[in-house]
Amino acid sequence: MAHDNALSPTPVCDRMRSTGNWNPDWESFATLDAQWTEKFMAMGVAPMVSGVLDAKTVEFLAIAVDASCTHMYGPGVRRHIRKALELGATKEEINAVLQCVSVLGIHTMSLGAPILLEEIAAHAERNGATVG
């Protein structure tokens, strides 16, 4: 539903929809509780629209969030890469952002590998074998 943002109870969500920054997956919770969604989105975009960071840095952060292993939102990655390029970002800068955020996945090994080693040792001990 389109609203005049001056009169709309959800101006942030309406703007996100009109600028192509709305994820269609958000529509279900916006339908369930439009005011909660509005507050959530307003909180989320506040640092991005505050003017504290330049536009290219904002796009780099958006790429990092959308490409992170906890988010993995391809349409957002594409939209923010496109915008970063329009703002003068180089492929090297964008690649560096992706490389930085890729280390988030290392925590899988940081958590899992020591546990695996402990469990291998415990299993061997229970079964009278040596770990090798």
N, C-alpha and C positions, 0 to 999 in steps of 0.2 A: 504494500500500500504506500503510495507516494504521499508525502506530507510537505507542507510549507515548513521548513526547518524552524522558523520563528514561532510557529504554533504547535509543532510536533512535540509529543512527550519523549521522543527518541531521536533527537537531532544528530547525535553522533552515529548511531546505527544507520540512519537515513543517509548521512553523508558517505559513510563507508560503502553503502549499497550503490550510491550514485557515481562514486569514483572507481568502482571496480575492486575495492578492497574488502569486500564482504565474502566470506567463505559460505557457500550454500549450506554446509553442514551445521552452521550456527542457527539456521532458520528454525529448527525444531525447538531449541531452548529459548529463542526469542519469542516464539509463539506461546510457549508455556509461561514465560515471565519476562515481558518486554522491559520492565523497569530494572530488574536485576541485570539483564543483558546490557542495557544502556549504561548502567553504572560500571559494569565490568569492562566494557569496551572503552568508556571514557577514561578509566584508570589506566588501561593498557596503552592507549594512544597518547596520553598526556606527555610522557617524556619525548615522544617523537614529534609532537607539534609545538613543544614549548619554545623552540628556537635556540635552546642551549647547544644542540649539536647541529652541524651543518647537514644539508640534505643528503649528501653522498654518504656520510657516516651513518645516518639513519637508515639508508638503504643497505649498507653493509651489515648493520645489526639485524635488519629484517631478513636478509639472506641467511645469516647465521642461525637465527631462530627457526626459520622455516626449513632449513636444511639439516638441523640437528637431529640426532638419532631419536630424540623423544618427541619430535614433531613431524618431520618428513612430509611436508606439504608442498608437493611439486608445483602446483599452480602459483603459490606464493613465491617460491624460489624463482620461477620464470619471470613473474611480474616484477620482482625487486631487482633481479639481474638486468632486465630490460631498462628499468628506471635508472639504475646505477650507471649503465652504459650511456644513457641519454645525458646524465649529469657529468660525464667525462671520466668515469672509472675505466681503468685498464683491465684487460683480461688477467694480468698478473695480480692486480689488487684483489679482484674477485676470487681468483684461484687461492690467494693467500687467506682470504676469509674462509673459504671452504676447507682449506687445510687446517686452519686453526680450530674450526668447529668439529672437524673429524676426530680430534683427540677425545671428545666426549665418550666415544665408544670404548676407549681403552679401559674405562672403569669396569667393564664387563670382565676383562682379564685381571685387573687389579683385585677385584672381589673374588672371582671364581678360581683363579689359579692357586692361590694359597689354600683355599678350602679343598680343592682337588688334591693337592699334595698331602694335606692333613688326612683326608679321607682314604687316600691310597695307603698311607702309613698305618692308619687305624685298621683298615681292612687286612693288611699284611700281618699286623700284630694279632688280630683275632684268628687268623688262619695259620699262624706259625710260620709265615714266610718272611723273607727279607725284601726290602724295597730296593729296586735296582734301576 
